[in-house]
């Protein structure tokens, strides 16, 4: 058995995000979520277990399927907001 790549707290945040997407799209389960996102079911399962992180590709697929803004996903995952490089604003 492989060691999860992320902490239990991070796993919970990812699971909360996936649950939110399921709710937002009116889906019944992870199998339906994997179909809606266009990924194989093991991708969702491994993401939930922490064996696979919430990859940028997965986040793009969530955005494309649900319309959820990246800023919302970052907030749900506890990722700080992006700050523009100094001198660009």
Residue pairs with C-beta under 8 A, 6 or more apart in sequence:
2 51
4 11
4 49
4 50
4 51
5 50
5 51
5 52
5 53
6 14
6 50
6 53
8 50
10 50
10 77
10 78
11 48
11 49
11 50
13 76
13 77
13 78
14 47
14 48
14 50
14 53
14 54
14 77
15 48
16 76
17 54
17 62
17 73
17 76
17 77
18 30
18 33
18 44
18 47
18 48
20 68
20 76
21 27
21 33
21 62
21 65
21 66
21 68
22 28
22 29
22 30
22 32
22 33
24 66
24 68
25 33
25 36
25 65
25 66
27 33
27 36
30 41
30 44
30 45
30 48
31 41
33 44
34 40
34 41
34 43
34 44
36 65
37 43
37 44
37 58
37 61
37 62
37 65
38 61
38 65
39 58
39 61
43 52
43 58
46 52
47 53
47 54
47 58
54 77
59 70
59 73
62 68
62 73
63 69
63 70
63 73
71 81
74 80
74 81
74 82
75 81
